Amino acid sequence: MIRRDFLVGLAASGVLAAGRRAVDAAPSASLLSNGFVKTSLGAEAWFEVHGNPKGLNVFLAGPVFSRTLVPANIKLQTQIKEGYIRRLGDRYRLLMSDYPHLEITTKNQNAPPMTVESVCKDYLAVADAAGMDRFAAAGYSWGGNSVLQLATRSHRVGALVVGGWPVINGPYKLLLQTVQELHRKSPGRPEIERYAQYYESLQDWPERNEVARLTCPRLNYIDAADAEDTDFIGRFRRNKKALQQLGWETVEVNSGKGHFGGVMPEIACPVIRTFLDKHYVQRQEETRLEASGK
């Protein structure tokens, strides 16, 4: 059974937006830079950098997007985007993009597959275009999984926030089956097939070994209301002690709104902000002092 809030979340974040034109929100006063960068999906991603020009770099993955493909969702997406900028941008330099919901890839049946390796490559291309060598990476749901994958593949991630995804015992097989079933019911939607390709590329991922190798400051947070078919909160609770023993911080939030309630700025940003202020800023200062020989 495909859970209802999972489908609602897909629609809200733009995954089901085949054939729609990208819609840009009104320019934010916090905008520092923007532009396009070519990706492995055969289309360009639109990125924006907001916030404190002297702040530490933070890469925000989905469902925080620079723009949306769905006109009906522009109000919600703008609310999420501006909420993160308002709550984090005074101290941090925030990078966001519309990846992977690129307009051409929603229509092109022959676009290259979206694998975990191509996603990580494209994330780094976006960071390069924004002039960010090292950065903290934060994402929620699929975005949480994708930044986890990036951190295990790149030394450029200086701190990691995985929201809405259990770092240990992630439901890779279940999500593959769910998206494959969705694709079977909507065969003319290539953007859904992209997610099936992504999860398929992760079926043999050695989760425990890769998670244990991470040494940067790292946080996993899950919404207490996230208890339906995928049982993210149950997976999180059962493995919380093991995760803490590996050096992770763990936080349980409660939006009362199900899975995607945990991405809303008023829920997510206080958790992210507390973690980054405490660990990311401190780690960067220690690194600076070591480099200067003090």
C-alpha atoms as an extended CHARMM CRD file, in Angstrom:
* protein
*
       294  EXT
         1         1  MET       CA              0.0000000000        0.0000000000        0.0000000000  PROA      1               0.0000000000
         2         2  ILE       CA              1.3780000000        3.4200000000       -0.9620000000  PROA      2               0.0000000000
         3         3  ARG       CA              0.9330000000        5.7320000000        1.9870000000  PROA      3               0.0000000000
         4         4  ARG       CA             -1.1760000000        8.8110000000        1.3130000000  PROA      4               0.0000000000
         5         5  ASP       CA              1.1290000000       11.3610000000        2.9190000000  PROA      5               0.0000000000
         6         6  PHE       CA              4.0480000000       10.0000000000        0.9000000000  PROA      6               0.0000000000
         7         7  LEU       CA              2.1570000000       10.7780000000       -2.2970000000  PROA      7               0.0000000000
         8         8  VAL       CA              1.1260000000       14.1790000000       -0.9610000000  PROA      8               0.0000000000
         9         9  GLY       CA              4.7630000000       14.8640000000       -0.1480000000  PROA      9               0.0000000000
        10        10  LEU       CA              5.8700000000       13.8980000000       -3.6280000000  PROA      10              0.0000000000
        11        11  ALA       CA              3.3200000000       16.2270000000       -5.1590000000  PROA      11              0.0000000000
        12        12  ALA       CA              4.1580000000       19.0890000000       -2.8050000000  PROA      12              0.0000000000
        13        13  SER       CA              7.8590000000       18.8710000000       -3.5480000000  PROA      13              0.0000000000
        14        14  GLY       CA              7.3600000000       18.8400000000       -7.3060000000  PROA      14              0.0000000000
        15        15  VAL       CA              8.0270000000       15.1920000000       -8.1630000000  PROA      15              0.0000000000
        16        16  LEU       CA              4.6500000000       14.7370000000       -9.8570000000  PROA      16              0.0000000000
        17        17  ALA       CA              4.9540000000       17.8980000000      -11.9230000000  PROA      17              0.0000000000
        18        18  ALA       CA              5.4990000000       16.4380000000      -15.3800000000  PROA      18              0.0000000000
        19        19  GLY       CA              4.9170000000       18.8680000000      -18.2020000000  PROA      19              0.0000000000
        20        20  ARG       CA              4.6820000000       21.9690000000      -16.0020000000  PROA      20              0.0000000000
        21        21  ARG       CA              6.8500000000       25.0180000000      -16.4990000000  PROA      21              0.0000000000
        22        22  ALA       CA              9.1840000000       26.0820000000      -13.7290000000  PROA      22              0.0000000000
        23        23  VAL       CA              7.8360000000       28.9340000000      -11.6380000000  PROA      23              0.0000000000
        24        24  ASP       CA             10.1710000000       31.4200000000       -9.9890000000  PROA      24              0.0000000000
        25        25  ALA       CA              9.1940000000       32.9760000000       -6.6850000000  PROA      25              0.0000000000
        26        26  ALA       CA              9.6470000000       36.6900000000       -6.1840000000  PROA      26              0.0000000000
        27        27  PRO       CA             13.3360000000       37.5520000000       -5.6630000000  PROA      27              0.0000000000
        28        28  SER       CA             14.3390000000       37.5370000000       -2.0220000000  PROA      28              0.0000000000
        29        29  ALA       CA             16.1250000000       40.4910000000       -0.4520000000  PROA      29              0.0000000000
        30        30  SER       CA             18.6080000000       37.9710000000        0.9490000000  PROA      30              0.0000000000
        31        31  LEU       CA             19.7720000000       36.8200000000       -2.5020000000  PROA      31              0.0000000000
        32        32  LEU       CA             23.5650000000       36.8460000000       -2.8600000000  PROA      32              0.0000000000
        33        33  SER       CA             24.0060000000       35.0360000000       -6.1800000000  PROA      33              0.0000000000
        34        34  ASN       CA             22.2300000000       32.6970000000       -8.5700000000  PROA      34              0.0000000000
        35        35  GLY       CA             22.6220000000       30.9500000000      -11.8820000000  PROA      35              0.0000000000
        36        36  PHE       CA             22.3810000000       27.7140000000      -13.8330000000  PROA      36              0.0000000000
        37        37  VAL       CA             24.6850000000       24.6980000000      -13.7280000000  PROA      37              0.0000000000
        38        38  LYS       CA             24.6800000000       21.7320000000      -16.0910000000  PROA      38              0.0000000000
        39        39  THR       CA             23.8220000000       18.3890000000      -14.4940000000  PROA      39              0.0000000000
        40        40  SER       CA             24.1870000000       14.7320000000      -15.4420000000  PROA      40              0.0000000000
        41        41  LEU       CA             20.4130000000       14.5490000000      -16.0070000000  PROA      41              0.0000000000
        42        42  GLY       CA             20.7590000000       16.4160000000      -19.2920000000  PROA      42              0.0000000000
        43        43  ALA       CA             19.3250000000       19.6710000000      -17.9640000000  PROA      43              0.0000000000
        44        44  GLU       CA             20.5410000000       22.6780000000      -16.0240000000  PROA      44              0.0000000000
        45        45  ALA       CA             19.7800000000       23.2140000000      -12.3550000000  PROA      45              0.0000000000
        46        46  TRP       CA             18.8680000000       26.6760000000      -11.0780000000  PROA      46              0.0000000000
        47        47  PHE       CA             20.6810000000       27.5430000000       -7.8410000000  PROA      47              0.0000000000
        48        48  GLU       CA             20.4750000000       30.4470000000       -5.4320000000  PROA      48              0.0000000000
        49        49  VAL       CA             22.6780000000       31.5610000000       -2.5490000000  PROA      49              0.0000000000
        50        50  HSD       CA             21.0290000000       33.4940000000        0.2870000000  PROA      50              0.0000000000
        51        51  GLY       CA             21.8780000000       34.8130000000        3.7230000000  PROA      51              0.0000000000
        52        52  ASN       CA             25.0190000000       36.0860000000        5.3710000000  PROA      52              0.0000000000
        53        53  PRO       CA             27.7510000000       36.6600000000        2.7590000000  PROA      53              0.0000000000
        54        54  LYS       CA             30.4000000000       36.0530000000        5.4390000000  PROA      54              0.0000000000
        55        55  GLY       CA             28.6530000000       33.0770000000        7.0000000000  PROA      55              0.0000000000
        56        56  LEU       CA             29.6530000000       29.4280000000        6.9030000000  PROA      56              0.0000000000
        57        57  ASN       CA             28.3310000000       27.5090000000        3.9000000000  PROA      57              0.0000000000
        58        58  VAL       CA             25.2020000000       25.3610000000        4.2330000000  PROA      58              0.0000000000
        59        59  PHE       CA             23.8670000000       23.2950000000        1.3330000000  PROA      59              0.0000000000
        60        60  LEU       CA             20.0890000000       22.8050000000        1.6660000000  PROA      60              0.0000000000
        61        61  ALA       CA             18.7920000000       19.8430000000       -0.3140000000  PROA      61              0.0000000000
        62        62  GLY       CA             15.1230000000       19.1290000000       -1.0300000000  PROA      62              0.0000000000
        63        63  PRO       CA             12.3880000000       19.7150000000       -0.1550000000  PROA      63              0.0000000000
        64        64  VAL       CA             13.9400000000       23.1880000000        0.2480000000  PROA      64              0.0000000000
        65        65  PHE       CA             14.0550000000       24.3330000000       -3.3740000000  PROA      65              0.0000000000
        66        66  SER       CA             15.1790000000       27.4810000000       -5.1820000000  PROA      66              0.0000000000
        67        67  ARG       CA             12.0080000000       27.3040000000       -7.3010000000  PROA      67              0.0000000000
        68        68  THR       CA              9.1260000000       24.9290000000       -7.9930000000  PROA      68              0.0000000000
        69        69  LEU       CA              7.7410000000       23.2170000000      -11.0780000000  PROA      69              0.0000000000
        70        70  VAL       CA              4.1680000000       23.2910000000       -9.8210000000  PROA      70              0.0000000000
        71        71  PRO       CA              2.3050000000       26.6190000000       -9.9550000000  PROA      71              0.0000000000
        72        72  ALA       CA             -0.2370000000       25.3730000000       -7.4070000000  PROA      72              0.0000000000
        73        73  ASN       CA              2.5540000000       24.7650000000       -4.8890000000  PROA      73              0.0000000000
        74        74  ILE       CA              4.4340000000       28.0320000000       -5.2320000000  PROA      74              0.0000000000
        75        75  LYS       CA              2.9260000000       29.4300000000       -2.0230000000  PROA      75              0.0000000000
        76        76  LEU       CA              3.9980000000       26.4080000000        0.0350000000  PROA      76              0.0000000000
        77        77  GLN       CA              7.4390000000       26.1840000000       -1.5430000000  PROA      77              0.0000000000
        78        78  THR       CA              8.0310000000       29.8980000000       -1.0350000000  PROA      78              0.0000000000
        79        79  GLN       CA              6.9340000000       29.5670000000        2.5840000000  PROA      79              0.0000000000
        80        80  ILE       CA              9.4430000000       26.7700000000        3.1390000000  PROA      80              0.0000000000
        81        81  LYS       CA             12.2440000000       28.5410000000        1.2830000000  PROA      81              0.0000000000
        82        82  GLU       CA             11.7790000000       31.9330000000        2.9340000000  PROA      82              0.0000000000
        83        83  GLY       CA             11.3040000000       30.3100000000        6.3350000000  PROA      83              0.0000000000
        84        84  TYR       CA             14.7110000000       28.6550000000        6.1350000000  PROA      84              0.0000000000
        85        85  ILE       CA             16.3300000000       31.8580000000        4.9260000000  PROA      85              0.0000000000
        86        86  ARG       CA             14.7410000000       33.8590000000        7.7320000000  PROA      86              0.0000000000
        87        87  ARG       CA             15.7080000000       31.3910000000       10.4670000000  PROA      87              0.0000000000
        88        88  LEU       CA             19.1920000000       30.4480000000        9.2600000000  PROA      88              0.0000000000
        89        89  GLY       CA             20.3620000000       33.1580000000        6.8660000000  PROA      89              0.0000000000
        90        90  ASP       CA             21.3880000000       35.7150000000        9.4670000000  PROA      90              0.0000000000
        91        91  ARG       CA             24.3820000000       33.5550000000       10.3540000000  PROA      91              0.0000000000
        92        92  TYR       CA             24.8350000000       31.1390000000        7.4400000000  PROA      92              0.0000000000
        93        93  ARG       CA             25.3520000000       31.3420000000        3.6810000000  PROA      93              0.0000000000
        94        94  LEU       CA             22.6160000000       29.1230000000        2.2760000000  PROA      94              0.0000000000
        95        95  LEU       CA             22.7350000000       27.2770000000       -1.0520000000  PROA      95              0.0000000000
        96        96  MET       CA             19.6020000000       25.7400000000       -2.5890000000  PROA      96              0.0000000000
        97        97  SER       CA             18.6170000000       24.5720000000       -6.0760000000  PROA      97              0.0000000000
        98        98  ASP       CA             15.6900000000       23.0740000000       -7.9650000000  PROA      98              0.0000000000
        99        99  TYR       CA             17.5350000000       19.7580000000       -8.3340000000  PROA      99              0.0000000000
       100       100  PRO       CA             16.4160000000       17.1130000000       -9.2020000000  PROA      100             0.0000000000
       101       101  HSD       CA             13.0500000000       18.5230000000      -10.3630000000  PROA      101             0.0000000000
       102       102  LEU       CA             14.4460000000       19.9340000000      -13.5890000000  PROA      102             0.0000000000
       103       103  GLU       CA             11.9380000000       20.8650000000      -16.2600000000  PROA      103             0.0000000000
       104       104  ILE       CA             13.5590000000       19.0020000000      -19.1600000000  PROA      104             0.0000000000
       105       105  THR       CA             14.0110000000       15.7740000000      -17.2000000000  PROA      105             0.0000000000
       106       106  THR       CA             10.2850000000       15.6030000000      -16.4560000000  PROA      106             0.0000000000
       107       107  LYS       CA              9.5950000000       15.3340000000      -20.1860000000  PROA      107             0.0000000000
       108       108  ASN       CA             12.6520000000       13.5890000000      -21.6380000000  PROA      108             0.0000000000
       109       109  GLN       CA             12.1360000000        9.8350000000      -21.7580000000  PROA      109             0.0000000000
       110       110  ASN       CA             15.7580000000        9.3880000000      -22.8540000000  PROA      110             0.0000000000
       111       111  ALA       CA             17.4120000000       11.3900000000      -20.0830000000  PROA      111             0.0000000000
       112       112  PRO       CA             20.3330000000        9.6160000000      -18.3600000000  PROA      112             0.0000000000
       113       113  PRO       CA             19.4190000000        7.5580000000      -15.2710000000  PROA      113             0.0000000000
       114       114  MET       CA             19.3770000000        9.2510000000      -11.8940000000  PROA      114             0.0000000000
       115       115  THR       CA             21.6420000000        7.0770000000       -9.7430000000  PROA      115             0.0000000000
       116       116  VAL       CA             23.1000000000        7.8510000000       -6.3360000000  PROA      116             0.0000000000
       117       117  GLU       CA             26.4790000000        8.5160000000       -7.9570000000  PROA      117             0.0000000000
       118       118  SER       CA             25.0290000000       10.9770000000      -10.4720000000  PROA      118             0.0000000000
       119       119  VAL       CA             23.0750000000       12.7870000000       -7.7480000000  PROA      119             0.0000000000
       120       120  CYS       CA             26.2190000000       13.2360000000       -5.6490000000  PROA      120             0.0000000000
       121       121  LYS       CA             28.1630000000       14.4110000000       -8.6990000000  PROA      121             0.0000000000
       122       122  ASP       CA             25.4480000000       16.9450000000       -9.4890000000  PROA      122             0.0000000000
       123       123  TYR       CA             25.2980000000       18.2180000000       -5.9030000000  PROA      123             0.0000000000
       124       124  LEU       CA             29.0280000000       18.9130000000       -6.0410000000  PROA      124             0.0000000000
       125       125  ALA       CA             28.6100000000       20.6670000000       -9.4010000000  PROA      125             0.0000000000
       126       126  VAL       CA             25.9900000000       22.9440000000       -7.8370000000  PROA      126             0.0000000000
       127       127  ALA       CA             28.3270000000       23.6530000000       -4.9050000000  PROA      127             0.0000000000
       128       128  ASP       CA             31.1630000000       24.4180000000       -7.3290000000  PROA      128             0.0000000000
       129       129  ALA       CA             28.9760000000       26.8460000000       -9.2630000000  PROA      129             0.0000000000
       130       130  ALA       CA             28.1110000000       28.6050000000       -5.9980000000  PROA      130             0.0000000000
       131       131  GLY       CA             31.7930000000       28.8190000000       -5.0140000000  PROA      131             0.0000000000
       132       132  MET       CA             31.4450000000       26.4920000000       -2.0330000000  PROA      132             0.0000000000
       133       133  ASP       CA             34.3570000000       24.1330000000       -1.4280000000  PROA      133             0.0000000000
       134       134  ARG       CA             33.3800000000       22.9580000000        2.0720000000  PROA      134             0.0000000000
       135       135  PHE       CA             29.8530000000       23.0990000000        3.4210000000  PROA      135             0.0000000000
       136       136  ALA       CA             27.3880000000       21.6390000000        5.8680000000  PROA      136             0.0000000000
       137       137  ALA       CA             24.7040000000       19.5980000000        4.0940000000  PROA      137             0.0000000000
       138       138  ALA       CA             21.1040000000       19.2970000000        5.2700000000  PROA      138             0.0000000000
       139       139  GLY       CA             18.1120000000       17.5760000000        3.6990000000  PROA      139             0.0000000000
       140       140  TYR       CA             14.7850000000       16.0180000000        4.5730000000  PROA      140             0.0000000000
       141       141  SER       CA             13.1340000000       12.7690000000        3.4100000000  PROA      141             0.0000000000
       142       142  TRP       CA             14.6970000000       11.9420000000        0.0150000000  PROA      142             0.0000000000
       143       143  GLY       CA             16.8690000000       15.0160000000        0.5080000000  PROA      143             0.0000000000
       144       144  GLY       CA             18.0120000000       13.6060000000        3.8480000000  PROA      144             0.0000000000
       145       145  ASN       CA             19.0210000000       10.3460000000        2.2480000000  PROA      145             0.0000000000
       146       146  SER       CA             20.7820000000       12.0940000000       -0.6280000000  PROA      146             0.0000000000
       147       147  VAL       CA             22.9410000000       14.2840000000        1.6330000000  PROA      147             0.0000000000
       148       148  LEU       CA             23.7800000000       11.1830000000        3.6880000000  PROA      148             0.0000000000
       149       149  GLN       CA             24.9820000000        9.5480000000        0.4880000000  PROA      149             0.0000000000
       150       150  LEU       CA             26.9640000000       12.6570000000       -0.4140000000  PROA      150             0.0000000000
       151       151  ALA       CA             28.7000000000       12.7520000000        2.9680000000  PROA      151             0.0000000000
       152       152  THR       CA             29.8730000000        9.1450000000        2.5740000000  PROA      152             0.0000000000
       153       153  ARG       CA             31.3100000000        9.9650000000       -0.8510000000  PROA      153             0.0000000000
       154       154  SER       CA             32.8670000000       13.4190000000       -0.4130000000  PROA      154             0.0000000000
       155       155  HSD       CA             35.2470000000       14.9610000000        2.1160000000  PROA      155             0.0000000000
       156       156  ARG       CA             33.7040000000       18.3550000000        1.2900000000  PROA      156             0.0000000000
       157       157  VAL       CA             30.7830000000       17.8370000000        3.7080000000  PROA      157             0.0000000000
       158       158  GLY       CA             31.8880000000       19.5120000000        6.9300000000  PROA      158             0.0000000000
       159       159  ALA       CA             28.6980000000       18.7670000000        8.9000000000  PROA      159             0.0000000000
       160       160  LEU       CA             25.6410000000       16.6640000000        8.1340000000  PROA      160             0.0000000000
       161       161  VAL       CA             21.9430000000       16.9570000000        8.9890000000  PROA      161             0.0000000000
       162       162  VAL       CA             19.7390000000       14.0360000000        7.9360000000  PROA      162             0.0000000000
       163       163  GLY       CA             16.0660000000       14.7920000000        8.5610000000  PROA      163             0.0000000000
       164       164  GLY       CA             13.0270000000       12.6430000000        7.8540000000  PROA      164             0.0000000000
       165       165  TRP       CA             15.1250000000        9.5780000000        7.0490000000  PROA      165             0.0000000000
       166       166  PRO       CA             16.4360000000        6.9080000000        9.4730000000  PROA      166             0.0000000000
       167       167  VAL       CA             20.1990000000        6.7560000000        9.0500000000  PROA      167             0.0000000000
       168       168  ILE       CA             20.2640000000        3.1230000000       10.2080000000  PROA      168             0.0000000000
       169       169  ASN       CA             17.8150000000        0.6240000000        8.7000000000  PROA      169             0.0000000000
       170       170  GLY       CA             16.6750000000        2.9570000000        5.9480000000  PROA      170             0.0000000000
       171       171  PRO       CA             13.7480000000        1.5260000000        3.9210000000  PROA      171             0.0000000000
       172       172  TYR       CA             15.6170000000        1.2590000000        0.6240000000  PROA      172             0.0000000000
       173       173  LYS       CA             13.8210000000       -1.8650000000       -0.5990000000  PROA      173             0.0000000000
       174       174  LEU       CA             10.3880000000       -0.6340000000        0.4790000000  PROA      174             0.0000000000
       175       175  LEU       CA             10.8080000000        2.7600000000       -1.1880000000  PROA      175             0.0000000000
       176       176  LEU       CA             12.0310000000        1.1000000000       -4.3900000000  PROA      176             0.0000000000
       177       177  GLN       CA              8.9040000000       -1.0790000000       -4.4550000000  PROA      177             0.0000000000
       178       178  THR       CA              6.6890000000        1.9200000000       -3.6770000000  PROA      178             0.0000000000
       179       179  VAL       CA              8.0720000000        4.0960000000       -6.4530000000  PROA      179             0.0000000000
       180       180  GLN       CA              8.1190000000        1.2120000000       -8.9280000000  PROA      180             0.0000000000
       181       181  GLU       CA              4.4380000000        0.6090000000       -8.2240000000  PROA      181             0.0000000000
       182       182  LEU       CA              3.7200000000        4.3020000000       -8.6520000000  PROA      182             0.0000000000
       183       183  HSD       CA              5.5760000000        4.2500000000      -11.9600000000  PROA      183             0.0000000000
       184       184  ARG       CA              3.5980000000        1.2140000000      -13.1480000000  PROA      184             0.0000000000
       185       185  LYS       CA              0.3940000000        3.1340000000      -12.4690000000  PROA      185             0.0000000000
       186       186  SER       CA              1.7300000000        6.2560000000      -14.2180000000  PROA      186             0.0000000000
       187       187  PRO       CA              4.0470000000        4.9480000000      -16.9770000000  PROA      187             0.0000000000
       188       188  GLY       CA              4.1000000000        8.2890000000      -18.7790000000  PROA      188             0.0000000000
       189       189  ARG       CA              5.7920000000       10.0500000000      -15.8780000000  PROA      189             0.0000000000
       190       190  PRO       CA              9.5840000000        9.8220000000      -16.4130000000  PROA      190             0.0000000000
       191       191  GLU       CA             10.2700000000       11.9140000000      -13.3070000000  PROA      191             0.0000000000
       192       192  ILE       CA              8.8490000000        9.0970000000      -11.1650000000  PROA      192             0.0000000000
       193       193  GLU       CA             11.1110000000        6.6100000000      -12.9170000000  PROA      193             0.0000000000
       194       194  ARG       CA             14.0970000000        8.7350000000      -11.8490000000  PROA      194             0.0000000000
       195       195  TYR       CA             13.3720000000        7.9360000000       -8.2160000000  PROA      195             0.0000000000
       196       196  ALA       CA             13.0560000000        4.2370000000       -8.9830000000  PROA      196             0.0000000000
       197       197  GLN       CA             16.4940000000        4.4400000000      -10.6200000000  PROA      197             0.0000000000
       198       198  TYR       CA             17.8850000000        6.1900000000       -7.5650000000  PROA      198             0.0000000000
       199       199  TYR       CA             16.6080000000        3.6340000000       -5.0600000000  PROA      199             0.0000000000
       200       200  GLU       CA             17.5970000000        0.7600000000       -7.3180000000  PROA      200             0.0000000000
       201       201  SER       CA             21.1870000000        2.0300000000       -7.3070000000  PROA      201             0.0000000000
       202       202  LEU       CA             21.1750000000        1.8200000000       -3.4910000000  PROA      202             0.0000000000
       203       203  GLN       CA             19.9340000000       -1.7330000000       -3.0100000000  PROA      203             0.0000000000
       204       204  ASP       CA             23.4050000000       -3.1080000000       -2.2480000000  PROA      204             0.0000000000
       205       205  TRP       CA             24.6750000000       -0.0560000000       -0.3570000000  PROA      205             0.0000000000
       206       206  PRO       CA             26.6160000000       -1.2250000000        2.7680000000  PROA      206             0.0000000000
       207       207  GLU       CA             24.7270000000        1.0640000000        5.1290000000  PROA      207             0.0000000000
       208       208  ARG       CA             26.2750000000        0.1350000000        8.4800000000  PROA      208             0.0000000000
       209       209  ASN       CA             29.8580000000        0.2920000000        7.2170000000  PROA      209             0.0000000000
       210       210  GLU       CA             29.3910000000        3.6020000000        5.4260000000  PROA      210             0.0000000000
       211       211  VAL       CA             27.5360000000        5.2650000000        8.2950000000  PROA      211             0.0000000000
       212       212  ALA       CA             30.2380000000        4.1540000000       10.7320000000  PROA      212             0.0000000000
       213       213  ARG       CA             32.9670000000        5.7790000000        8.6230000000  PROA      213             0.0000000000
       214       214  LEU       CA             31.5910000000        9.3080000000        8.9650000000  PROA      214             0.0000000000
       215       215  THR       CA             33.5150000000       11.6190000000       11.2830000000  PROA      215             0.0000000000
       216       216  CYS       CA             32.0840000000       15.0860000000       10.6140000000  PROA      216             0.0000000000
       217       217  PRO       CA             29.5120000000       16.4870000000       13.0850000000  PROA      217             0.0000000000
       218       218  ARG       CA             26.2790000000       14.6800000000       12.2250000000  PROA      218             0.0000000000
       219       219  LEU       CA             22.6330000000       14.7820000000       13.2530000000  PROA      219             0.0000000000
       220       220  ASN       CA             19.6310000000       12.5750000000       12.5290000000  PROA      220             0.0000000000
       221       221  TYR       CA             16.1640000000       13.8800000000       13.3580000000  PROA      221             0.0000000000
       222       222  ILE       CA             12.7520000000       12.2960000000       12.7540000000  PROA      222             0.0000000000
       223       223  ASP       CA              9.1820000000       13.4770000000       13.3200000000  PROA      223             0.0000000000
       224       224  ALA       CA              7.3190000000       11.5180000000       16.0110000000  PROA      224             0.0000000000
       225       225  ALA       CA              4.2420000000       11.5460000000       13.7770000000  PROA      225             0.0000000000
       226       226  ASP       CA              6.1360000000        9.7150000000       11.0350000000  PROA      226             0.0000000000
       227       227  ALA       CA              4.7330000000        6.2940000000       11.9110000000  PROA      227             0.0000000000
       228       228  GLU       CA              2.8130000000        5.0280000000        8.8760000000  PROA      228             0.0000000000
       229       229  ASP       CA              3.8700000000        2.4250000000        6.2940000000  PROA      229             0.0000000000
       230       230  THR       CA              7.5770000000        3.2340000000        6.2170000000  PROA      230             0.0000000000
       231       231  ASP       CA              7.6440000000        3.6020000000       10.0440000000  PROA      231             0.0000000000
       232       232  PHE       CA             10.5130000000        6.0890000000       10.0080000000  PROA      232             0.0000000000
       233       233  ILE       CA             10.0540000000        6.9080000000       13.6880000000  PROA      233             0.0000000000
       234       234  GLY       CA             10.0490000000        3.2300000000       14.6860000000  PROA      234             0.0000000000
       235       235  ARG       CA             13.2240000000        2.5790000000       12.7330000000  PROA      235             0.0000000000
       236       236  PHE       CA             14.7860000000        5.6710000000       14.2950000000  PROA      236             0.0000000000
       237       237  ARG       CA             13.8750000000        4.7180000000       17.8670000000  PROA      237             0.0000000000
       238       238  ARG       CA             15.0200000000        1.1140000000       17.5220000000  PROA      238             0.0000000000
       239       239  ASN       CA             18.4470000000        2.1970000000       16.2770000000  PROA      239             0.0000000000
       240       240  LYS       CA             18.9350000000        5.4590000000       18.1760000000  PROA      240             0.0000000000
       241       241  LYS       CA             21.3410000000        4.0220000000       20.7570000000  PROA      241             0.0000000000
       242       242  ALA       CA             23.4860000000        2.3860000000       18.0890000000  PROA      242             0.0000000000
       243       243  LEU       CA             23.5630000000        5.6490000000       16.1430000000  PROA      243             0.0000000000
       244       244  GLN       CA             24.5840000000        7.6160000000       19.2210000000  PROA      244             0.0000000000
       245       245  GLN       CA             27.3910000000        5.1300000000       19.8710000000  PROA      245             0.0000000000
       246       246  LEU       CA             28.6690000000        5.9620000000       16.3930000000  PROA      246             0.0000000000
       247       247  GLY       CA             28.8810000000        9.6420000000       17.3500000000  PROA      247             0.0000000000
       248       248  TRP       CA             25.6030000000       10.9140000000       15.9270000000  PROA      248             0.0000000000
       249       249  GLU       CA             23.3160000000       13.3620000000       17.6510000000  PROA      249             0.0000000000
       250       250  THR       CA             19.6550000000       12.3360000000       17.5440000000  PROA      250             0.0000000000
       251       251  VAL       CA             16.5480000000       14.4770000000       17.9280000000  PROA      251             0.0000000000
       252       252  GLU       CA             12.8620000000       13.6000000000       17.8260000000  PROA      252             0.0000000000
       253       253  VAL       CA             10.5280000000       16.4220000000       16.7570000000  PROA      253             0.0000000000
       254       254  ASN       CA              6.7360000000       16.4780000000       16.7790000000  PROA      254             0.0000000000
       255       255  SER       CA              4.9060000000       18.4870000000       14.1370000000  PROA      255             0.0000000000
       256       256  GLY       CA              1.6950000000       16.4980000000       14.5900000000  PROA      256             0.0000000000
       257       257  LYS       CA              1.3470000000       16.5630000000       10.7870000000  PROA      257             0.0000000000
       258       258  GLY       CA              2.9490000000       13.3330000000        9.6280000000  PROA      258             0.0000000000
       259       259  HSD       CA              6.0640000000       12.8170000000        7.5580000000  PROA      259             0.0000000000
       260       260  PHE       CA              6.3650000000       16.1240000000        5.7220000000  PROA      260             0.0000000000
       261       261  GLY       CA              5.4540000000       18.2150000000        8.7610000000  PROA      261             0.0000000000
       262       262  GLY       CA              9.0400000000       17.8060000000        9.8790000000  PROA      262             0.0000000000
       263       263  VAL       CA             10.4320000000       19.8250000000        6.9790000000  PROA      263             0.0000000000
       264       264  MET       CA              8.4770000000       22.9760000000        7.8270000000  PROA      264             0.0000000000
       265       265  PRO       CA             10.7810000000       25.8240000000        8.9280000000  PROA      265             0.0000000000
       266       266  GLU       CA              9.2000000000       26.3070000000       12.3460000000  PROA      266             0.0000000000
       267       267  ILE       CA              9.8840000000       22.6270000000       13.1520000000  PROA      267             0.0000000000
       268       268  ALA       CA             13.1530000000       21.9200000000       11.3500000000  PROA      268             0.0000000000
       269       269  CYS       CA             15.1280000000       25.1510000000       11.6370000000  PROA      269             0.0000000000
       270       270  PRO       CA             15.4300000000       25.3310000000       15.4510000000  PROA      270             0.0000000000
       271       271  VAL       CA             16.8790000000       21.7950000000       15.4100000000  PROA      271             0.0000000000
       272       272  ILE       CA             19.2270000000       22.5150000000       12.5120000000  PROA      272             0.0000000000
       273       273  ARG       CA             20.2630000000       25.8790000000       13.9490000000  PROA      273             0.0000000000
       274       274  THR       CA             21.0590000000       24.4890000000       17.4030000000  PROA      274             0.0000000000
       275       275  PHE       CA             23.1520000000       21.7120000000       15.9060000000  PROA      275             0.0000000000
       276       276  LEU       CA             25.0800000000       23.9130000000       13.4710000000  PROA      276             0.0000000000
       277       277  ASP       CA             25.6960000000       26.6570000000       16.0290000000  PROA      277             0.0000000000
       278       278  LYS       CA             27.0540000000       24.1340000000       18.5020000000  PROA      278             0.0000000000
       279       279  HSD       CA             29.0620000000       21.7920000000       16.2890000000  PROA      279             0.0000000000
       280       280  TYR       CA             29.6620000000       23.1980000000       12.8230000000  PROA      280             0.0000000000
       281       281  VAL       CA             30.8160000000       26.6450000000       13.9330000000  PROA      281             0.0000000000
       282       282  GLN       CA             33.0260000000       25.1340000000       16.6350000000  PROA      282             0.0000000000
       283       283  ARG       CA             34.5640000000       22.5880000000       14.2520000000  PROA      283             0.0000000000
       284       284  GLN       CA             35.3240000000       25.2570000000       11.6530000000  PROA      284             0.0000000000
       285       285  GLU       CA             36.9720000000       27.4510000000       14.2790000000  PROA      285             0.0000000000
       286       286  GLU       CA             39.1100000000       24.5390000000       15.4660000000  PROA      286             0.0000000000
       287       287  THR       CA             40.1260000000       23.8280000000       11.8780000000  PROA      287             0.0000000000
       288       288  ARG       CA             41.0420000000       27.4860000000       11.3500000000  PROA      288             0.0000000000
       289       289  LEU       CA             43.1930000000       27.5590000000       14.4700000000  PROA      289             0.0000000000
       290       290  GLU       CA             44.9490000000       24.3290000000       13.4940000000  PROA      290             0.0000000000
       291       291  ALA       CA             45.7060000000       25.7370000000       10.0590000000  PROA      291             0.0000000000
       292       292  SER       CA             47.1480000000       28.9100000000       11.5540000000  PROA      292             0.0000000000
       293       293  GLY       CA             49.3010000000       26.9600000000       13.9940000000  PROA      293             0.0000000000
       294       294  LYS       CA             47.7570000000       28.5150000000       17.1040000000  PROA      294             0.0000000000
